[in-house]
């Protein structure tokens, strides 16, 4: 890896061999952003179901910010900015976190809607 005059990093072909596929990393990031977006929307819907405006709006806001946090490395990857390449292990953990949050919110929605008269 070498730096150019602006200080951005450029990878040599040898460095790229050791990097995981950017397509796979992009897929993981895209899926993570989508799942977190769905979880944020589900949290907003729970406001109406449970009547707990403050709790679910804060959770929805946090989930939306987490989706934006996942979208930043995705945007950099798509734009070709490799000065901060995404860490595939970190992105897999982020996807697992997104899936767990979405599943947990879905379970809360399921139990809340079955308890309503």
Buried (B, 14 or more C-beta within 10 A) or exposed (E): EEEEEEEEEEBEEEBEEEEBEBEEBBBBBBBBBBBBBBBBBBBBBBBEBBEEEEEBBEBBEBBBEBBEEBBEBBEBBEEEEBEEBBEBEEBBEBBEBBBEBBEEBBEBBEEBEEEEE
